[in-house]
Amino acid sequence: MFEKLAARLRRPISNAFLTVFRVFFGIWMVIRCVWYIVSQDVRYVEHTQILFSYRGWEWVPHAPAGWFIVLMWISMFSAVGIALGIFTRFSSFVFLMTFGYFFIVDAATWGNMDYLFSLLAFILLLVPSGARGSWDAWHKGRHLDSVPAWTLYLLRFQIGAVYFYAGLIKCTPDWLLRASPIDIFLSTENKIAVLQPLFETPLVVHAFAYGGCFFDLFIVPLLLWPRSRRWAMALVVFFHTFNMVVLGLGNVTVFMLLATLLVFSEPDLFEAVVSRLEHFLKTAVGIIPGPSWMGFIAAAFVVAQALIPLRHLAYPGDARWNGDGQNFSWWMRSIHMKVDSKFYAEYDGKRVRLNPLETIAKEQSAMGKDPDMMAQYARFVASRLRAEGHQDVKVMVESMASLNGRPTQRFVRENVDLAALSADFVPADIVVPLD
């Protein structure tokens, strides 16, 4: 059985899908990087005194604020290299190290899609994505018109994981019985006013709740089965178009729509287009063997990406409420947390209300919803106050929250000195259990 599986993974398939996906991904990331540069959004780091680390990633050094725009330019040029296939693996590595750095260095600002972009860059680094329709192929005078099937399965797995785990986390009483928080999204984010009465109908809201859950859970099997693929792709188009037009989700849903259609199409769908490009580049068919260890790295990557989104099950407390294990887990709009946090510092026998926006940028406001980031903020403030000569410094928060439309309740326990918490504290120990 193992030999049959290995043979299926190694069987040659058309390289056209990989070429087209590489070009699509490169162009998309060029546009995204240009947008960050032109809009100056990345310059938020010039208005903050702290970047919030993911747990376990505290060791990543924080570059000076002025370097961030430089790193974004480097990301853009490396994305150009990916799109054109110029030193493709090196370009993918540079993009991973630069754009991935933005994601990993500040948990308060960058989100799930930035994580996905980093993972896809890693995959393009791993597979021979520059072996066809590229400057690399033209420069060598030969191209690779077939690749092992595992390269396609790896991309399908990564895109499919986003859907599956987003659906899995929706399998809760809140989503399936109360139709929450989708009822909140439909009532507060609807961009088409004429549809509002429809979205206030309980039967319709529950239909969307079940439909969204089932779509995420089963769209990948439907896309993989040839008999249902055409209808599944129509569902993909409807699902993402609805999210874009009605809920205004924008470029996130457009990327997932295009990436899904590209990756789950037949690998030779774009063969004619890529063959014409190869004829223009005047490259001959060649054999470019890939290192055998690439397959082992891909297997380890799959195992890691299958297990990491499940790690919240090993943590104490309700992860939907305390946030422990949500990162790197594809919790795509599956919960709605409304949190009001007020921070206070006690020192020299007095109590002072803190204004976080004096320390952090407004783009980092998600800090007030996450116990781990609250503690990082508190440790930073306490350290600064001690450096100013203040004594007996404590930093506390009065935090009230509502999950998925529930009545507001206390979020973090009263009188907890957040600054005294170690970096490896357990959020469930300071978060009031969900009523």
C-alpha positions in Angstrom: 0.0 0.0 0.0 2.8 2.4 0.9 4.5 1.7 -2.4 1.3 2.5 -4.4 1.0 5.7 -2.5 4.6 6.6 -3.1 4.2 5.8 -6.8 1.1 8.0 -7.0 2.9 10.9 -5.3 5.9 10.6 -7.7 3.9 10.2 -10.9 4.6 12.9 -13.5 2.0 15.5 -14.2 1.9 18.7 -16.3 3.9 21.5 -14.8 1.5 24.1 -16.3 -0.5 24.5 -13.1 2.7 25.3 -11.1 3.8 27.9 -13.6 0.5 29.7 -13.7 0.2 29.6 -9.9 3.7 31.0 -9.5 2.9 33.9 -11.8 -0.4 34.5 -10.1 1.1 34.5 -6.6 4.0 36.7 -7.6 1.8 39.3 -9.3 -0.7 39.3 -6.4 2.1 39.9 -3.9 3.7 42.6 -6.0 0.3 44.4 -6.0 -0.1 43.9 -2.2 3.4 45.2 -1.5 3.0 48.2 -3.7 -0.3 49.0 -1.9 1.5 48.8 1.5 4.3 51.1 0.2 1.9 53.7 -1.5 -0.6 53.7 1.4 2.2 54.0 3.9 0.4 51.5 6.1 3.6 49.7 7.0 4.8 52.9 8.6 2.6 52.3 11.6 5.7 51.0 13.3 7.0 54.5 13.5 4.1 55.3 15.8 4.5 52.4 18.3 7.0 51.7 21.0 6.3 48.0 21.1 5.7 45.1 18.7 3.7 42.1 20.0 5.4 38.7 19.6 3.7 35.4 19.1 4.3 33.0 21.9 7.5 31.1 21.2 8.6 33.7 18.7 9.9 36.3 21.2 13.5 35.6 20.1 12.9 37.2 16.7 14.7 40.6 16.8 12.7 43.8 16.2 14.2 45.8 13.3 14.3 49.6 13.6 11.1 51.3 12.4 12.9 52.8 9.4 13.8 49.3 8.1 10.2 48.2 7.7 9.6 50.2 4.5 12.9 48.9 3.1 11.9 45.4 3.9 8.6 46.0 2.1 10.5 47.2 -1.0 12.6 44.0 -0.8 9.5 42.0 -0.6 8.1 43.6 -3.6 11.2 43.0 -5.8 11.4 39.4 -4.6 7.7 39.0 -5.6 8.6 40.4 -9.1 11.3 37.7 -9.1 8.7 35.0 -8.3 6.3 36.2 -11.0 9.0 36.3 -13.7 10.8 33.2 -12.4 14.1 35.0 -11.8 16.2 32.9 -9.5 12.9 31.6 -8.4 13.9 29.7 -5.3 16.1 32.5 -4.0 13.3 35.0 -4.7 10.8 32.8 -2.8 13.3 32.6 0.1 13.8 36.4 0.2 10.1 37.0 0.1 9.5 34.4 2.9 12.1 36.1 5.1 10.9 39.6 4.5 7.2 39.5 4.1 7.0 36.6 6.6 9.0 38.8 9.0 6.2 41.4 9.1 3.7 38.7 10.1 5.8 37.0 12.7 7.1 40.1 14.4 3.8 41.8 15.3 0.8 39.6 16.3 -1.4 42.7 16.8 -1.5 43.8 13.1 -0.9 41.0 10.6 -3.4 38.3 10.1 -4.3 34.9 8.7 -3.8 35.8 5.1 -0.3 37.1 5.7 0.4 33.8 7.3 -1.0 32.0 4.3 1.1 34.1 1.9 4.2 33.1 3.9 3.4 29.4 3.8 2.8 29.6 0.0 6.1 31.3 -0.4 7.7 28.4 1.5 6.0 25.9 -0.8 7.2 27.8 -3.9 10.7 27.6 -2.4 10.3 23.9 -2.0 8.9 22.9 -5.4 10.4 23.5 -8.9 8.0 26.4 -9.6 10.6 28.3 -11.7 11.4 25.3 -14.1 9.0 26.5 -16.8 7.7 29.8 -18.2 10.5 31.7 -16.4 13.7 33.6 -16.8 15.4 30.6 -15.1 14.2 28.2 -17.8 15.2 30.7 -20.6 18.6 31.3 -19.1 19.3 27.5 -18.9 17.8 26.9 -22.3 15.6 24.1 -21.0 12.4 23.6 -19.1 10.7 21.0 -17.1 7.3 20.2 -18.5 6.3 17.7 -15.8 6.7 17.6 -12.0 5.9 15.0 -9.4 2.2 14.9 -8.4 3.0 15.7 -4.8 3.8 19.3 -5.8 0.1 19.7 -6.8 -1.1 17.8 -3.8 1.0 20.1 -1.5 -0.6 23.2 -2.9 -4.1 21.7 -2.7 -3.5 20.6 0.9 -2.5 24.1 2.0 -5.4 25.9 0.3 -7.7 23.1 1.5 -6.5 23.3 5.1 -7.7 26.9 5.2 -11.2 25.8 4.3 -11.3 22.7 6.4 -10.1 24.2 9.7 -12.3 27.2 9.2 -15.2 24.8 8.9 -14.1 22.6 11.8 -14.1 25.5 14.3 -17.6 26.4 13.3 -18.9 23.0 14.6 -20.1 24.6 17.9 -23.5 25.1 19.4 -23.0 28.9 18.9 -22.7 28.5 15.2 -25.0 25.6 14.5 -27.8 26.2 17.1 -27.6 30.0 17.7 -26.4 30.9 14.2 -23.9 33.2 15.9 -21.8 35.1 15.1 -22.9 35.0 11.5 -26.1 36.8 12.5 -23.9 39.6 13.7 -21.9 39.7 10.5 -25.0 39.8 8.3 -26.7 42.5 10.3 -23.6 44.8 10.8 -21.5 44.2 7.7 -24.2 43.9 4.9 -23.4 46.3 2.1 -26.7 45.8 0.2 -29.5 47.5 2.1 -32.3 45.8 0.2 -31.2 42.4 1.6 -31.3 43.5 5.2 -34.8 42.3 6.0 -33.9 38.9 4.5 -30.8 38.7 6.8 -32.9 39.4 9.8 -35.0 36.3 9.2 -34.0 33.5 11.6 -34.5 30.7 9.0 -32.3 32.5 6.5 -29.6 33.2 9.0 -29.5 29.6 10.1 -29.4 28.5 6.5 -26.3 30.7 6.0 -24.8 29.3 9.2 -25.1 25.7 8.1 -24.3 26.5 4.5 -21.0 28.3 5.5 -20.0 25.4 7.8 -20.7 22.7 5.3 -19.1 24.6 2.5 -15.8 24.9 4.5 -15.9 21.3 5.6 -16.8 19.6 2.3 -15.7 21.9 -0.6 -12.3 20.3 -0.9 -13.6 16.7 -1.3 -16.1 18.1 -3.8 -13.4 19.8 -5.7 -11.2 16.7 -5.8 -14.0 14.4 -7.1 -14.1 14.9 -10.9 -17.8 14.4 -11.2 -18.6 17.2 -8.7 -15.7 19.5 -9.5 -17.6 21.7 -11.9 -20.4 22.3 -9.5 -18.0 22.7 -6.6 -16.2 25.5 -8.5 -19.5 27.2 -9.1 -20.1 27.1 -5.3 -16.6 28.5 -4.8 -17.4 31.4 -7.1 -20.7 32.1 -5.4 -19.3 31.8 -1.8 -16.5 34.2 -2.4 -18.4 36.6 -4.5 -21.1 36.8 -1.8 -18.4 37.5 0.8 -16.9 40.2 -1.4 -20.1 42.0 -2.6 -22.4 41.6 0.4 -19.9 41.5 3.3 -17.2 43.6 1.8 -14.3 41.3 2.5 -12.4 42.5 -0.5 -9.0 41.2 -1.5 -8.9 38.3 0.9 -11.8 36.5 -0.7 -10.6 37.4 -4.2 -7.3 35.7 -3.5 -8.9 32.6 -2.1 -11.3 32.5 -5.1 -8.6 32.6 -7.7 -6.1 30.4 -5.8 -8.8 27.7 -5.3 -9.8 27.7 -9.0 -6.2 27.5 -10.1 -5.0 24.8 -7.7 -8.0 22.5 -8.0 -8.3 22.7 -11.8 -6.7 19.9 -13.9 -2.9 20.4 -13.9 -2.8 20.5 -17.7 -5.6 23.1 -18.1 -3.1 25.8 -18.9 -0.8 23.6 -20.9 -1.5 25.3 -24.3 -0.8 28.8 -22.9 2.4 27.7 -21.1 3.6 25.8 -24.2 3.2 28.9 -26.3 5.3 30.8 -23.7 7.9 28.1 -23.9 8.0 28.3 -27.7 8.5 32.1 -27.3 11.3 31.5 -24.9 12.9 28.9 -27.2 13.6 26.4 -24.4 14.0 22.7 -24.9 12.5 20.0 -22.7 15.0 18.9 -20.1 15.2 16.9 -17.0 15.9 18.9 -13.9 16.1 16.4 -11.0 15.0 17.7 -7.6 16.7 16.7 -4.4 15.0 13.6 -2.8 14.9 15.3 0.6 12.4 17.9 -0.7 9.7 15.2 -0.5 10.6 14.6 3.2 10.4 18.3 4.0 7.0 18.5 2.2 5.8 15.5 4.3 7.0 17.2 7.5 5.3 20.4 6.5 2.0 18.7 5.9 2.1 17.0 9.3 2.9 20.3 11.0 0.1 22.1 9.2 -2.3 19.4 10.0 -1.5 19.4 13.8 -0.8 23.1 14.6 -4.5 24.2 14.0 -5.6 21.6 16.6 -3.3 22.6 19.4 -6.0 24.7 21.1 -7.6 21.4 22.1 -4.6 20.7 24.4 -4.9 24.1 26.2 -7.1 24.7 29.2 -10.2 26.8 28.9 -12.4 27.7 26.0 -10.0 28.9 23.2 -12.9 30.9 21.6 -13.0 33.0 24.7 -9.4 33.2 26.1 -7.7 33.2 22.6 -5.2 30.5 23.5 -4.3 28.6 20.3 -6.2 30.8 17.8 -3.0 31.9 16.0 -1.8 29.8 13.0 -5.2 28.0 13.1 -7.4 29.4 10.4 -10.1 30.7 12.7 -11.6 32.6 9.7 -14.4 34.8 11.1 -15.8 32.0 13.2 -16.1 34.1 16.4 -17.1 37.7 17.3 -15.4 39.2 20.3 -16.4 42.6 21.6 -14.0 43.7 24.3 -13.6 46.9 26.3 -10.3 47.1 28.1 -9.2 49.9 30.4 -5.6 49.7 31.7 -4.3 51.1 35.0 -0.9 51.5 36.5 -0.3 51.5 40.3 3.0 53.0 41.5 4.2 55.2 44.4 0.9 54.6 46.1 -1.3 56.0 43.4 -3.4 54.6 40.6 -3.2 56.1 37.0 -5.4 55.4 34.0 -3.2 54.5 31.0 -3.8 55.5 27.4 -2.5 52.6 25.3 -2.4 54.8 22.2 0.4 56.8 23.8 2.5 53.6 23.5 1.1 51.7 20.5 -0.3 52.5 17.1 -4.0 52.5 16.4 -3.4 49.6 14.0 -2.4 47.5 17.0 -5.7 48.0 18.8 -6.4 44.2 18.7 -4.0 44.1 21.7 -6.8 44.9 24.0 -8.6 41.6 23.1 -5.8 39.2 23.7 -4.6 38.3 27.2 -1.1 37.4 26.0 -0.7 40.8 24.2 -2.2 42.6 27.2 0.6 41.1 29.4 3.3 42.1 26.9 1.9 45.7 26.9 1.8 45.6 30.8 5.4 44.4 31.0 6.6 47.1 28.7 4.8 49.9 30.6 6.0 48.6 34.0 9.6 48.4 32.7 9.4 52.0 31.5 7.9 53.2 34.8 10.6 51.4 36.8 13.2 53.0 34.6 11.8 56.4 35.5 12.4 55.6 39.2 8.8 54.6 40.3 8.4 52.0 43.0 6.0 49.1 43.5 4.8 49.2 39.9 1.8 47.1 38.9 -0.3 47.2 35.7 -3.9 45.9 35.7 -6.8 45.9 33.3 -10.5 46.2 33.8 -11.8 44.2 30.8 -15.4 43.4 29.9 -16.2 41.2 26.9 -19.0 39.6 24.9 -18.6 36.4 22.8 -20.9 35.9 19.8 -23.6 38.3 21.1 -23.7 36.9 24.7 -24.3 39.4 27.6 -21.2 41.3 28.5 -19.2 39.8 31.4 -15.8 40.3 33.0 -13.0 39.1 30.8 -9.8 39.3 32.9 -9.9 38.7 36.6 -9.8 41.7 38.8 -6.6 43.0 40.4 -4.3 40.7 38.4 -0.9 42.3 38.0 -0.3 41.7 34.3 3.2 42.9 34.4 4.1 40.2 36.9 3.0 37.4 34.5 5.8 35.3 33.0 6.1 35.0 29.2 4.8 31.4 29.4 1.7 32.1 31.5 -1.6 30.3 30.7 -4.3 32.7 29.6 -7.0 30.5 31.2 -5.4 31.3 34.6 -6.3 34.9 34.4 -9.4 34.9 32.2 -12.8 34.6 33.9 -14.6 31.4 32.7 -17.3 32.1 30.0 -20.8 32.1 31.4 
